Amino acid sequence: MSDIWSFLLQTLTASGAAAVLLAVKAMLRDKLSPRWQFAAWGMLALVLAVPAGLGGRYALLNWPLAVEFLRSLLTEEFGVLTRVSAPVPLPQFAGPPRTGAEWAYIVYLAGTVFFLGRYAVSYLRLRLALRRGTPAGEARAALIRETAERYGLPVCPAVEVEGLPSAFICGVLRPVLALPAGEETDEKVLLHELLHLRHRDAAWGLLICLLRCVHWCNPLLWYCADLAGNDLESLCDQRALERLEGEDRRDYGRILLSMANEKYARAPGTSSMANGGKNIRRRIEAIARFKRYPSGMALASVCVALVLAGPCLVGTRAQSVYTGGGPLPQRLRAYAAMASARTTPCTTYAGAFDAYAKAVLSQCGIFRAMCAPLSEQDTLAAELRPAADGNNLYYHFAASSLLWSSGLEAEADPQYGYRIYNLRPVENGAYEGLLAVGVEWSPLLGQWDGTVHSRYLAAQPLRAENQGGRWVILPLGDFQVVQGDERTTGNLGLPAWVYEAQCGDFTLRMRYQTVAYAEVKSVRTGAFPTNAWTFDITPQPSGQFINGYYSTDLTAVYKGAPADRDSIRSVGVSCAPWSFGDQRPELRSPGTGYSTGSSSDGGEWGTTDTFNWAMHGNEIPLGGGGGGGSGGSEPWEYLPPDCYAADFYLNGEKIGELTLLPVEGGLQ
């Protein structure tokens, strides 16, 4: 915890777990033995020991959302995400405090130091008092040894000190048994304290004191610390009663009852049979229930612990984001929406592409904030807040969205959804791809011309990076609008990897293109089969690309003299992917007349008659192919091959064995 916000996130997370734990313990108070009553505090101890939000998961409730909302509202900071690096305060000062939040953190640190010092002084004073004591007399020492041998317990040095209310164990590394000087000490009291020694309960007491210091301003956790200390004593009572029989058990209860009026403030690192009159009365009630706990509750207790561990320790990831609607006051909507976006990060690169694409389709700035770098959040918030303050809310698919301009001049068509073309891994674990969304008309190509081919695509190159556990999208260029010539062999209006080779007067060219689809592509909008499908506009921040395809387009470009074309009656090609270093693949004949085909290994062949050059011009299509489908949790990445092996045919005769190599410059 390095600032007041990270402390607030940690202590609120622990408070939520404590509230659940207290409710469960209250319901099972008469059902669980002291052993399981104390063990249940282990769930809270783990929550306190683990940094809140570890792994991007929220414990019990979405506490980060509340903290981020409060932080942005009070400080106007949107480019910072509250993180808990450690469950203890870590002072970090770059100068004197300047803001209210920094002063609040100074006060919190001062309180922590104060309570640590208070407990340390109390412990040191107690140790000094024990040093002034005298070693236990021979009779007491013999009684201690006899008790330890009878019950198989360890012993430690014992001292007699004037003015002690009762016996106790002091110290974790070098424990000492402190005894009231001049008073008889019952064997059962020694049994209780030696059991504390055996189970090192003084260490648990020290841990409870440290947690009090760290969360000194949280009254709920102080209350839990008191209850945990009481349950620790009840557990020691349980262990003692398990070793006693008949009248000794009743005497144990009477001894405990005699301590009910004693005032006691336990020092850290100590354990004692006496812990205050009010607490002892509860322990007497537990003793009355000794051995009356229902059978099989040990298994039930384990089940309860597992149920608690889910929401309290593992938690859940936020899968939806608040987009600015609902009953919140209008001026608070942008703050709440931005806080929600920051606490709903994209945990996969496919999820980041998905959030950005749906931000473009819906013009929703909150979707963009989900996948925007933290360094851009302040600028984005400045753009969105005037829209919220001015009641300029845009309703789309029954969700209100704070308007955002993606730079796309045309209106996107949500029914088309989106595609990610040419998805590929690049340096530093990042990914790049070309986002394509459908638009009804192009401002660059003019108004719709009334023809059936007036579908346009807007494409923008994007890069997905992992920045501090958040996948973010960085645009690499502006939107470009192209003719949406979508075919089974790819989209000719968008870039592709190009391979070429020369053979006589011809240039053989292969275009290779990939496309990936989102995990959730469409949903039915009605109950009847005749209802249309519509694209699901909700971002999937942890989504995957599970549908992917590759497509190829093969052409031969004539570059010879026009007068020589009449002698060319047909052009044929057979080709297959080829990896550098492997043996050249065997290629089949492309056939005669007009024929095309492809194989599952990426091989293709085609022959085209050239009797009508006016139809083809100098670019002769030889067909294309492709493949793909749906996969598992990993995205489909049909990366282009190293090269292609090709056989070239003119007029039915093979005239060359070629190697199609990638054209310099990559995608084009």
C-alpha positions as CSV (number, residue, x, y, z in Angstrom):
1,M,0.0,0.0,0.0
2,S,1.7,3.1,-1.2
3,D,-1.1,5.7,-0.9
4,I,-4.4,6.3,0.8
5,W,-6.3,4.8,-2.1
6,S,-4.5,1.5,-2.0
7,F,-5.0,1.3,1.7
8,L,-8.7,2.0,1.2
9,L,-8.9,-0.7,-1.4
10,Q,-7.1,-3.2,0.9
11,T,-9.1,-2.5,4.0
12,L,-12.4,-2.4,2.2
13,T,-11.7,-5.8,0.6
14,A,-10.8,-7.2,4.0
15,S,-14.0,-5.6,5.5
16,G,-16.2,-7.4,2.9
17,A,-14.6,-10.7,3.7
18,A,-14.9,-10.0,7.5
19,A,-18.6,-9.2,7.1
20,V,-19.3,-12.5,5.3
21,L,-17.2,-14.4,7.8
22,L,-19.0,-12.9,10.8
23,A,-22.4,-13.7,9.3
24,V,-21.4,-17.4,8.7
25,K,-19.9,-17.7,12.2
26,A,-23.0,-16.2,13.8
27,M,-25.2,-18.7,12.0
28,L,-23.0,-21.7,13.0
29,R,-22.0,-20.4,16.4
30,D,-23.6,-23.4,18.2
31,K,-22.6,-25.9,15.5
32,L,-18.9,-25.4,15.1
33,S,-16.4,-26.3,17.8
34,P,-13.8,-23.8,19.0
35,R,-11.2,-25.4,16.8
36,W,-13.2,-24.6,13.6
37,Q,-14.4,-21.3,15.0
38,F,-10.8,-20.1,15.2
39,A,-9.7,-21.8,12.0
40,A,-12.3,-19.8,10.1
41,W,-10.3,-16.7,10.8
42,G,-7.7,-18.1,8.5
43,M,-9.9,-17.0,5.6
44,L,-9.7,-13.4,6.8
45,A,-6.0,-13.7,7.5
46,L,-5.4,-14.8,3.9
47,V,-7.4,-11.9,2.5
48,L,-5.4,-9.5,4.7
49,A,-2.1,-11.1,3.6
50,V,-2.8,-11.0,-0.1
51,P,-2.8,-7.7,-2.0
52,A,-6.3,-6.7,-3.0
53,G,-7.0,-7.2,-6.7
54,L,-4.2,-9.7,-7.2
55,G,-4.5,-11.2,-10.6
56,G,-7.1,-8.7,-11.6
57,R,-9.8,-10.4,-9.5
58,Y,-12.1,-8.7,-7.0
59,A,-12.7,-10.2,-3.6
60,L,-16.4,-10.6,-2.9
61,L,-17.5,-7.2,-4.3
62,N,-16.1,-4.8,-6.9
63,W,-14.3,-2.7,-4.3
64,P,-11.9,-1.2,-6.9
65,L,-14.8,0.4,-8.7
66,A,-15.9,2.2,-5.5
67,V,-12.3,3.3,-4.8
68,E,-11.6,4.5,-8.4
69,F,-14.9,6.4,-8.5
70,L,-14.1,8.2,-5.2
71,R,-10.6,8.9,-6.4
72,S,-11.5,10.4,-9.7
73,L,-14.4,12.4,-8.2
74,L,-12.1,13.9,-5.5
75,T,-8.9,14.3,-7.4
76,E,-10.0,14.6,-11.1
77,E,-7.3,11.9,-11.9
78,F,-8.2,9.4,-14.5
79,G,-4.8,8.2,-15.7
80,V,-4.0,6.4,-12.5
81,L,-5.2,2.9,-11.5
82,T,-5.2,2.0,-7.8
83,R,-2.9,-1.0,-7.2
84,V,-2.0,-2.7,-4.0
85,S,1.6,-3.9,-4.3
86,A,1.8,-5.1,-0.7
87,P,-0.7,-5.7,2.1
88,V,1.4,-3.4,4.4
89,P,2.1,0.3,4.1
90,L,5.1,1.3,2.0
91,P,6.1,5.0,2.5
92,Q,6.9,6.6,-0.8
93,F,7.6,10.3,-0.8
94,A,8.9,12.4,-3.7
95,G,8.6,15.6,-1.6
96,P,6.4,17.2,0.9
97,P,2.7,16.3,0.7
98,R,0.7,18.6,-1.7
99,T,-2.8,17.1,-1.9
100,G,-5.4,16.1,0.6
101,A,-4.9,12.5,-0.4
102,E,-1.2,12.7,0.4
103,W,-1.9,14.3,3.8
104,A,-4.5,11.6,4.5
105,Y,-1.8,9.0,3.8
106,I,0.6,10.8,6.2
107,V,-2.0,10.7,8.9
108,Y,-2.6,7.0,8.3
109,L,1.2,6.2,8.4
110,A,1.5,8.3,11.6
111,G,-1.4,6.2,13.2
112,T,0.3,3.0,12.2
113,V,3.6,4.1,13.7
114,F,1.8,5.2,16.8
115,F,0.1,1.9,17.5
116,L,3.2,-0.1,16.6
117,G,5.2,2.0,19.1
118,R,2.5,1.6,21.7
119,Y,2.5,-2.1,21.4
120,A,6.3,-2.3,21.3
121,V,6.6,-0.2,24.4
122,S,4.1,-2.4,26.2
123,Y,6.0,-5.5,25.2
124,L,9.4,-4.1,26.3
125,R,8.0,-2.9,29.6
126,L,6.7,-6.4,30.2
127,R,10.0,-8.0,29.3
128,L,11.8,-5.7,31.7
129,A,9.4,-6.6,34.4
130,L,10.0,-10.3,33.8
131,R,13.8,-9.7,34.0
132,R,13.3,-8.2,37.4
133,G,11.4,-11.4,38.5
134,T,13.0,-14.4,40.1
135,P,13.2,-17.9,38.8
136,A,10.4,-20.1,39.9
137,G,11.0,-22.0,43.2
138,E,11.8,-25.6,43.3
139,A,8.2,-26.6,44.2
140,R,6.7,-24.6,41.4
141,A,9.3,-25.8,38.9
142,A,8.6,-29.4,39.9
143,L,4.9,-28.9,39.4
144,I,5.5,-27.4,36.0
145,R,7.7,-30.4,35.0
146,E,5.2,-32.9,36.4
147,T,2.3,-31.2,34.5
148,A,4.3,-31.2,31.2
149,E,5.3,-34.8,31.6
150,R,1.7,-35.9,32.4
151,Y,0.2,-34.3,29.3
152,G,3.2,-34.6,27.0
153,L,3.8,-30.9,26.7
154,P,7.0,-28.8,26.3
155,V,8.4,-26.5,29.1
156,C,10.2,-23.2,29.1
157,P,11.9,-21.0,31.7
158,A,9.5,-19.8,34.4
159,V,9.8,-16.6,36.5
160,E,7.8,-15.2,39.4
161,V,6.8,-11.6,39.2
162,E,5.0,-9.4,41.7
163,G,1.6,-7.9,40.8
164,L,0.7,-10.2,37.9
165,P,-3.1,-11.0,37.7
166,S,-2.5,-14.5,36.3
167,A,0.0,-16.8,34.6
168,F,0.8,-16.3,30.9
169,I,3.3,-17.1,28.2
170,C,5.4,-14.2,27.0
171,G,7.6,-14.3,23.8
172,V,7.6,-16.1,20.5
173,L,11.3,-16.9,19.9
174,R,12.4,-17.2,23.6
175,P,9.1,-17.8,25.5
176,V,8.9,-17.4,29.2
177,L,6.2,-18.7,31.6
178,A,5.3,-15.7,33.9
179,L,3.7,-16.6,37.3
180,P,2.2,-14.4,40.0
181,A,4.7,-14.2,42.9
182,G,3.5,-15.5,46.3
183,E,0.4,-17.2,44.9
184,E,-0.5,-20.8,44.3
185,T,-0.9,-21.7,40.6
186,D,-3.3,-24.5,39.8
187,E,-2.2,-27.4,37.7
188,K,-5.0,-26.7,35.2
189,V,-3.8,-23.1,34.7
190,L,-0.3,-24.5,34.0
191,L,-1.9,-27.0,31.5
192,H,-3.6,-24.1,29.7
193,E,-0.4,-22.1,29.4
194,L,1.7,-25.0,28.4
195,L,-0.8,-25.7,25.6
196,H,-0.4,-22.1,24.5
197,L,3.4,-22.8,24.4
198,R,3.0,-26.0,22.5
199,H,0.9,-24.4,19.7
200,R,2.9,-21.2,19.7
201,D,-0.3,-19.2,20.3
202,A,1.8,-16.1,21.3
203,A,2.8,-15.8,17.6
204,W,-0.9,-15.7,16.6
205,G,-1.4,-13.0,19.2
206,L,1.5,-11.0,17.7
207,L,0.0,-11.3,14.2
208,I,-3.3,-10.1,15.5
209,C,-1.6,-7.0,17.0
210,L,0.2,-6.3,13.8
211,L,-3.0,-6.4,11.8
212,R,-4.6,-4.0,14.3
213,C,-1.7,-1.6,13.6
214,V,-2.0,-1.8,9.8
215,H,-5.8,-1.3,9.9
216,W,-6.0,0.9,13.0
217,C,-8.7,3.1,11.5
218,N,-11.0,0.2,10.6
219,P,-13.3,-0.5,13.6
220,L,-14.7,-3.7,11.9
221,L,-11.3,-5.3,11.7
222,W,-10.5,-4.3,15.3
223,Y,-13.7,-6.0,16.3
224,C,-12.7,-9.1,14.4
225,A,-9.2,-9.0,16.0
226,D,-10.9,-9.1,19.4
227,L,-13.1,-12.0,18.4
228,A,-10.1,-13.9,17.0
229,G,-8.2,-13.5,20.2
230,N,-11.2,-14.8,22.2
231,D,-11.6,-17.7,19.8
232,L,-7.9,-18.5,20.3
233,E,-8.5,-18.7,24.1
234,S,-11.6,-20.8,23.6
235,L,-9.6,-23.2,21.4
236,C,-7.0,-23.5,24.2
237,D,-9.9,-24.3,26.6
238,Q,-11.1,-27.0,24.2
239,R,-7.7,-28.6,24.1
240,A,-7.4,-28.5,27.9
241,L,-10.8,-30.0,28.4
242,E,-9.9,-32.8,26.0
243,R,-7.1,-33.8,28.5
244,L,-9.2,-33.5,31.7
245,E,-11.8,-35.8,33.1
246,G,-14.7,-35.6,35.5
247,E,-14.2,-33.3,38.4
248,D,-11.1,-31.7,36.9
249,R,-13.3,-30.4,34.1
250,R,-15.7,-28.8,36.5
251,D,-12.7,-27.3,38.5
252,Y,-11.4,-25.9,35.2
253,G,-14.7,-24.1,34.7
254,R,-14.7,-22.7,38.3
255,I,-11.1,-21.5,37.9
256,L,-12.1,-19.7,34.7
257,L,-15.1,-18.2,36.3
258,S,-13.0,-16.8,39.1
259,M,-11.2,-14.7,36.6
260,A,-14.3,-13.1,35.2
261,N,-13.9,-9.9,37.2
262,E,-10.3,-9.3,36.3
263,K,-9.3,-6.4,34.1
264,Y,-6.8,-7.5,31.6
265,A,-5.1,-5.8,28.6
266,R,-2.9,-8.3,26.9
267,A,0.5,-7.3,25.5
268,P,1.5,-8.4,22.0
269,G,3.4,-11.7,22.0
270,T,1.7,-13.0,25.1
271,S,-1.1,-15.5,25.9
272,S,-3.0,-15.9,29.0
273,M,-5.9,-17.9,30.5
274,A,-7.5,-14.6,31.6
275,N,-8.8,-12.2,28.9
276,G,-11.4,-10.1,30.6
277,G,-14.7,-10.9,32.3
278,K,-17.0,-10.4,29.3
279,N,-14.9,-12.7,27.2
280,I,-14.6,-15.4,29.9
281,R,-18.4,-15.6,30.2
282,R,-18.5,-16.5,26.5
283,R,-15.8,-19.1,27.1
284,I,-17.9,-20.6,30.0
285,E,-20.8,-21.0,27.6
286,A,-18.5,-22.8,25.1
287,I,-17.3,-25.1,27.9
288,A,-21.0,-25.9,28.7
289,R,-21.3,-27.1,25.0
290,F,-18.2,-29.2,25.2
291,K,-18.7,-32.5,23.2
292,R,-22.2,-31.5,22.3
293,Y,-21.3,-30.4,18.8
294,P,-23.1,-32.3,16.0
295,S,-21.2,-35.2,14.5
296,G,-19.9,-34.6,11.0
297,M,-19.4,-30.9,11.5
298,A,-15.7,-31.2,10.7
299,L,-16.7,-32.0,7.1
300,A,-19.3,-29.3,7.1
301,S,-16.6,-26.8,8.4
302,V,-14.3,-27.7,5.5
303,C,-17.2,-27.1,3.1
304,V,-17.9,-23.8,4.7
305,A,-14.3,-22.8,4.4
306,L,-14.2,-23.7,0.7
307,V,-17.4,-21.7,0.1
308,L,-15.9,-18.7,1.8
309,A,-12.6,-19.1,0.0
310,G,-14.3,-18.6,-3.4
311,P,-15.7,-15.0,-3.0
312,C,-13.2,-13.9,-0.3
313,L,-10.0,-15.1,-1.9
314,V,-10.4,-15.9,-5.5
315,G,-13.3,-13.5,-6.3
316,T,-14.4,-12.9,-9.9
317,R,-13.4,-10.7,-12.8
318,A,-15.6,-7.9,-13.9
319,Q,-17.1,-8.8,-17.3
320,S,-19.4,-5.8,-17.9
321,V,-18.9,-2.1,-17.7
322,Y,-21.2,0.7,-16.7
323,T,-21.8,3.0,-19.7
324,G,-23.4,6.0,-18.2
325,G,-27.1,5.3,-17.6
326,G,-29.2,4.4,-14.6
327,P,-30.2,6.5,-11.5
328,L,-26.9,8.2,-10.9
329,P,-27.0,12.0,-10.9
330,Q,-26.0,13.2,-14.3
331,R,-22.8,14.9,-13.3
332,L,-21.5,11.7,-11.7
333,R,-22.1,9.4,-14.7
334,A,-18.8,10.1,-16.4
335,Y,-16.8,9.6,-13.2
336,A,-18.6,6.3,-12.5
337,A,-18.3,5.1,-16.1
338,M,-14.6,5.9,-16.3
339,A,-14.0,4.2,-13.0
340,S,-15.9,1.1,-14.2
341,A,-13.8,1.0,-17.4
342,R,-10.5,1.3,-15.5
343,T,-11.5,-1.6,-13.2
344,T,-12.7,-3.8,-16.1
345,P,-9.4,-4.3,-18.0
346,C,-9.0,-6.4,-21.1
347,T,-7.2,-9.5,-19.9
348,T,-6.6,-10.9,-23.4
349,Y,-5.4,-9.2,-26.6
350,A,-8.5,-10.5,-28.4
351,G,-10.6,-8.9,-25.7
352,A,-8.8,-5.6,-26.3
353,F,-9.5,-5.8,-30.0
354,D,-13.1,-6.6,-29.2
355,A,-13.6,-3.7,-26.9
356,Y,-12.0,-1.2,-29.3
357,A,-14.1,-2.5,-32.3
358,K,-17.3,-2.2,-30.3
359,A,-16.3,1.2,-29.2
360,V,-16.1,2.2,-32.9
361,L,-19.4,0.5,-33.7
362,S,-21.4,2.1,-30.8
363,Q,-19.4,5.3,-30.5
364,C,-19.1,4.4,-26.8
365,G,-16.2,6.2,-25.1
366,I,-16.4,3.9,-22.1
367,F,-15.7,0.9,-24.3
368,R,-12.7,2.7,-25.6
369,A,-11.5,3.5,-22.0
370,M,-11.5,-0.3,-21.3
371,C,-8.7,-0.8,-23.8
372,A,-7.0,2.7,-23.7
373,P,-3.6,3.2,-22.1
374,L,-3.8,4.8,-18.7
375,S,-1.8,7.7,-20.1
376,E,-4.7,8.6,-22.4
377,Q,-7.5,8.3,-19.8
378,D,-7.3,11.9,-18.7
379,T,-7.8,13.1,-22.3
380,L,-10.6,10.6,-22.9
381,A,-12.3,11.7,-19.7
382,A,-12.1,15.4,-20.7
383,E,-13.9,14.4,-23.9
384,L,-16.6,12.5,-22.2
385,R,-17.5,14.7,-19.2
386,P,-19.0,17.5,-21.3
387,A,-21.3,14.9,-22.9
388,A,-22.5,13.7,-19.5
389,D,-22.9,17.2,-18.1
390,G,-24.8,18.4,-21.1
391,N,-27.2,15.5,-21.1
392,N,-25.9,14.3,-24.4
393,L,-26.3,10.6,-23.9
394,Y,-26.4,8.3,-26.8
395,Y,-28.7,5.2,-26.4
396,H,-27.6,2.2,-28.4
397,F,-28.9,-1.3,-27.9
398,A,-30.7,-0.3,-24.7
399,A,-27.4,0.9,-23.1
400,S,-26.6,4.5,-22.7
401,S,-23.1,5.4,-23.9
402,L,-21.0,8.5,-23.5
403,L,-20.3,9.6,-27.0
404,W,-16.8,9.3,-28.4
405,S,-15.3,10.0,-31.8
406,S,-13.1,7.3,-33.2
407,G,-12.2,9.4,-36.3
408,L,-14.4,7.3,-38.6
409,E,-16.3,9.8,-40.7
410,A,-18.9,7.3,-42.0
411,E,-21.6,5.7,-39.9
412,A,-20.6,2.2,-38.9
413,D,-23.0,-0.7,-39.5
414,P,-23.3,-2.8,-36.3
415,Q,-25.1,-5.6,-38.2
416,Y,-21.9,-6.3,-40.1
417,G,-19.9,-6.6,-36.9
418,Y,-16.2,-6.4,-37.3
419,R,-13.2,-8.5,-38.6
420,I,-9.6,-8.4,-37.7
421,Y,-7.5,-9.0,-40.8
422,N,-3.9,-10.2,-41.0
423,L,-3.6,-10.7,-37.2
424,R,0.0,-11.5,-36.3
425,P,2.4,-11.4,-33.3
426,V,5.1,-8.8,-33.4
427,E,7.9,-7.8,-31.1
428,N,7.6,-7.6,-27.3
429,G,4.7,-9.9,-27.1
430,A,2.4,-7.5,-28.9
431,Y,-0.1,-8.2,-31.8
432,E,-1.0,-6.2,-34.8
433,G,-4.0,-6.5,-37.1
434,L,-6.3,-4.5,-39.4
435,L,-9.8,-3.7,-37.9
436,A,-12.5,-3.7,-40.6
437,V,-16.1,-2.5,-39.9
438,G,-18.9,-2.1,-42.4
439,V,-20.2,1.3,-43.5
440,E,-23.2,2.0,-45.6
441,W,-21.5,4.7,-47.7
442,S,-18.0,6.3,-48.0
443,P,-17.5,10.0,-47.6
444,L,-14.3,9.5,-49.6
445,L,-15.9,7.8,-52.6
446,G,-19.1,10.0,-52.6
447,Q,-22.7,9.2,-51.9
448,W,-24.2,5.8,-52.6
449,D,-24.4,5.3,-56.4
450,G,-27.4,3.0,-56.2
451,T,-25.6,-0.2,-57.4
452,V,-25.7,-3.5,-55.5
453,H,-21.9,-3.3,-55.0
454,S,-22.0,-0.2,-52.9
455,R,-20.9,-1.9,-49.6
456,Y,-17.8,-0.2,-48.1
457,L,-15.4,-1.2,-45.4
458,A,-13.6,1.2,-43.1
459,A,-10.2,-0.3,-42.0
460,Q,-7.7,0.9,-39.4
461,P,-4.4,-0.7,-38.4
462,L,-4.2,-1.5,-34.7
463,R,-1.6,-2.7,-32.2
464,A,-2.5,-4.6,-29.0
465,E,0.1,-4.3,-26.1
466,N,0.1,-5.6,-22.5
467,Q,0.8,-2.6,-20.3
468,G,1.0,-3.6,-16.6
469,G,-1.4,-6.5,-16.9
470,R,-3.9,-4.5,-19.1
471,W,-4.2,-5.2,-22.8
472,V,-4.5,-1.9,-24.6
473,I,-5.1,-0.9,-28.2
474,L,-2.8,1.7,-30.0
475,P,-4.1,2.9,-33.4
476,L,-1.3,2.8,-36.0
477,G,-3.1,5.0,-38.5
478,D,-6.4,6.6,-39.5
479,F,-9.4,4.8,-41.0
480,Q,-9.4,4.2,-44.7
481,V,-12.6,3.4,-46.6
482,V,-12.4,0.8,-49.4
483,Q,-14.8,-1.1,-51.6
484,G,-16.0,-4.1,-49.6
485,D,-15.2,-6.8,-52.2
486,E,-15.6,-9.7,-49.9
487,R,-15.2,-13.1,-51.5
488,T,-14.3,-16.6,-50.4
489,T,-10.8,-15.8,-51.5
490,G,-10.5,-12.8,-49.2
491,N,-11.1,-9.1,-49.4
492,L,-9.3,-7.6,-52.4
493,G,-9.8,-4.1,-51.1
494,L,-7.6,-4.7,-48.0
495,P,-3.9,-5.5,-47.7
496,A,-2.4,-9.0,-47.9
497,W,0.9,-10.7,-47.9
498,V,2.1,-10.9,-51.5
499,Y,4.5,-13.5,-53.1
500,E,5.9,-13.1,-56.6
501,A,8.1,-14.9,-59.2
502,Q,9.0,-14.1,-62.8
503,C,8.8,-16.6,-65.6
504,G,9.3,-15.3,-69.1
505,D,6.8,-12.5,-69.9
506,F,4.6,-13.4,-66.8
507,T,4.7,-12.4,-63.2
508,L,3.1,-15.0,-61.0
509,R,1.5,-13.4,-57.9
510,M,-0.1,-14.9,-54.8
511,R,-2.0,-12.9,-52.2
512,Y,-2.4,-14.4,-48.7
513,Q,-4.8,-12.9,-46.2
514,T,-6.1,-13.9,-42.8
515,V,-9.2,-12.9,-40.9
516,A,-10.3,-13.5,-37.2
517,Y,-13.7,-13.3,-35.7
518,A,-14.7,-12.6,-32.1
519,E,-15.9,-15.2,-29.6
520,V,-19.4,-13.7,-29.3
521,K,-20.4,-12.7,-32.8
522,S,-24.2,-12.4,-32.9
523,V,-27.3,-13.0,-30.8
524,R,-30.9,-13.6,-31.8
525,T,-33.2,-10.6,-31.1
526,G,-36.5,-12.4,-30.9
527,A,-38.2,-15.6,-29.8
528,F,-39.3,-16.8,-33.2
529,P,-37.0,-18.5,-35.8
530,T,-37.9,-15.8,-38.3
531,N,-36.4,-13.0,-36.2
532,A,-33.2,-11.5,-37.5
533,W,-29.8,-11.8,-35.9
534,T,-28.0,-8.7,-34.6
535,F,-24.4,-8.2,-33.6
536,D,-23.8,-8.4,-29.8
537,I,-22.4,-4.9,-29.0
538,T,-21.3,-5.9,-25.4
539,P,-17.4,-6.1,-25.1
540,Q,-15.9,-9.3,-24.0
541,P,-12.7,-8.2,-22.1
542,S,-11.5,-11.7,-21.6
543,G,-12.7,-13.0,-25.0
544,Q,-10.8,-15.1,-27.5
545,F,-10.6,-15.3,-31.3
546,I,-12.1,-18.8,-31.9
547,N,-13.0,-18.4,-35.6
548,G,-10.2,-17.7,-38.0
549,Y,-9.7,-18.2,-41.8
550,Y,-7.0,-17.7,-44.4
551,S,-7.6,-17.0,-48.0
552,T,-5.4,-16.9,-51.1
553,D,-5.8,-15.3,-54.5
554,L,-3.6,-16.5,-57.4
555,T,-3.0,-14.4,-60.6
556,A,-0.7,-14.3,-63.5
557,V,0.2,-10.9,-64.9
558,Y,1.3,-10.7,-68.6
559,K,4.1,-8.1,-69.2
560,G,5.1,-9.0,-72.7
561,A,4.4,-7.4,-76.1
562,P,0.7,-7.2,-77.0
563,A,1.4,-8.8,-80.4
564,D,2.7,-11.9,-78.7
565,R,-0.5,-12.6,-76.7
566,D,-2.3,-14.3,-79.5
567,S,0.0,-17.3,-79.3
568,I,-0.9,-17.9,-75.7
569,R,-4.1,-20.0,-75.5
570,S,-4.0,-21.0,-71.8
571,V,-2.2,-20.3,-68.6
572,G,-1.9,-22.8,-65.8
573,V,-0.2,-22.8,-62.3
574,S,0.1,-25.4,-59.6
575,C,1.6,-24.3,-56.3
576,A,1.9,-25.2,-52.6
577,P,3.3,-23.6,-49.4
578,W,7.0,-24.3,-48.9
579,S,9.1,-23.8,-45.7
580,F,12.7,-22.8,-46.1
581,G,14.9,-25.8,-45.5
582,D,12.3,-28.4,-46.4
583,Q,12.2,-30.6,-49.5
584,R,10.3,-29.0,-52.4
585,P,6.7,-30.3,-52.3
586,E,5.4,-32.4,-55.2
587,L,2.9,-30.5,-57.3
588,R,0.0,-31.9,-59.4
589,S,-0.8,-30.9,-62.9
590,P,-3.3,-28.0,-63.1
591,G,-5.3,-29.7,-65.8
592,T,-6.5,-28.3,-69.1
593,G,-9.3,-26.0,-70.2
594,Y,-10.8,-24.0,-67.3
595,S,-10.2,-25.7,-64.0
596,T,-9.3,-24.7,-60.4
597,G,-8.8,-26.6,-57.2
598,S,-7.2,-26.7,-53.8
599,S,-6.1,-29.1,-51.2
600,S,-6.2,-29.2,-47.4
601,D,-2.4,-28.6,-47.1
602,G,-2.7,-25.2,-48.8
603,G,-1.9,-26.4,-52.3
604,E,-3.7,-24.8,-55.3
605,W,-3.9,-25.2,-59.0
606,G,-5.8,-23.5,-61.9
607,T,-5.9,-23.2,-65.7
608,T,-7.5,-20.4,-67.6
609,D,-8.1,-20.1,-71.3
610,T,-6.9,-16.8,-72.7
611,F,-9.0,-16.7,-75.9
612,N,-10.6,-13.5,-74.8
613,W,-7.8,-11.1,-73.6
614,A,-10.3,-8.3,-73.5
615,M,-12.1,-10.1,-70.6
616,H,-9.0,-10.5,-68.5
617,G,-6.7,-7.7,-69.6
618,N,-3.1,-8.4,-68.7
619,E,-4.1,-9.9,-65.2
620,I,-5.3,-13.4,-65.5
621,P,-7.1,-14.9,-62.4
622,L,-6.2,-18.4,-61.7
623,G,-8.5,-19.0,-58.7
624,G,-7.9,-19.1,-55.0
625,G,-8.5,-21.1,-51.9
626,G,-8.5,-20.9,-48.1
627,G,-9.4,-22.7,-45.0
628,G,-9.9,-22.4,-41.3
629,G,-12.6,-22.9,-38.7
630,S,-13.2,-22.7,-35.0
631,G,-10.7,-23.6,-32.4
632,G,-10.2,-23.8,-28.7
633,S,-9.0,-21.3,-26.2
634,E,-6.1,-20.2,-28.4
635,P,-6.7,-17.8,-31.3
636,W,-6.5,-18.9,-34.8
637,E,-3.3,-17.4,-36.3
638,Y,-2.8,-18.6,-39.9
639,L,0.5,-17.0,-40.4
640,P,1.8,-16.8,-44.0
641,P,4.2,-19.5,-45.2
642,D,7.9,-18.8,-45.9
643,C,7.3,-19.1,-49.7
644,Y,5.4,-21.0,-52.4
645,A,6.7,-23.7,-54.8
646,A,5.0,-23.3,-58.2
647,D,5.0,-25.0,-61.6
648,F,4.0,-22.6,-64.5
649,Y,2.3,-23.9,-67.7
650,L,1.7,-22.3,-71.0
651,N,-0.6,-23.9,-73.6
652,G,-0.7,-27.1,-71.5
653,E,3.1,-27.5,-71.2
654,K,5.2,-26.8,-68.1
655,I,7.8,-24.1,-68.8
656,G,9.2,-23.4,-65.4
657,E,9.6,-24.5,-61.8
658,L,9.4,-21.3,-59.6
659,T,9.7,-20.2,-56.0
660,L,7.3,-17.4,-55.1
661,L,9.1,-15.2,-52.5
662,P,7.6,-12.6,-50.2
663,V,7.6,-9.1,-51.7
664,E,9.6,-6.6,-49.7
665,G,7.6,-4.3,-47.6
666,G,5.3,-6.9,-46.0
667,L,1.6,-6.3,-46.2
668,Q,0.4,-4.3,-49.3
